[in-house]
Amino acid sequence: MTTKSESVFQKTSIGLGKRKQAIARVFLVPGEGNIIINKVPGEKYLQYNVTYLNKIYAPLKELNLEKQFDIITLVRGGGLTGQTEAIQLGVSRLLCQMNPQNRLILKPFGFLTRDARIKERKKYGLRKARKAPQYSKR
C-alpha cells in the first residue's frame, strides 16, 4: 500500500533546480499554497525567514497561482540561501513544464536562469582560491 506522499511523487513531474552545491527536486501538488521541504513545514525549515519564503513564492505570485499549489521539495547540499534559490528555479521550471506560456512571463524576471557562480577551487601555494601568503620585501 502506498502512502499519500509516495503517490504524489509518482503522478507529478519533477522540477530540478541547482544553485552552488544545493540540488532541489520540486513537486507541485494542487493545494492551498503550503511549502514542505524535506518533510518539514517550509516556514520551520527556513527558520521563519520571510525573504526566503518570498523568494520561493515569487514565480507563483507572478502567475497569480500562490494559493493553488502546494510545493513539496527534497533538497540536499548547500546552505539555506542556495537551497532557497534552487527551489525557486525548480518551481519555475516546473511551471513552464505545466504550461509553456508561463515561460514568456517568468523569463523577464530571471526565474529561469541558473546562476552559474560556484566556489572557485583552492590553488596550491595560496591560502585560499586567490589569497596569497603575506609578502615581505626584506
Secondary structure, DSSP 8 states (H G I E B T S, - for coil): ---HHHHHHHHS--EEEEETTEEEEEEEEESSS-EEETTEEHHHHTTT-HHHHHHHHHHHHHTT-TTTEEEEEEEESS-HHHHHHHHHHHHHHHHHHH-TTHHHHHGGGTTT-----------TTSSSSS--------
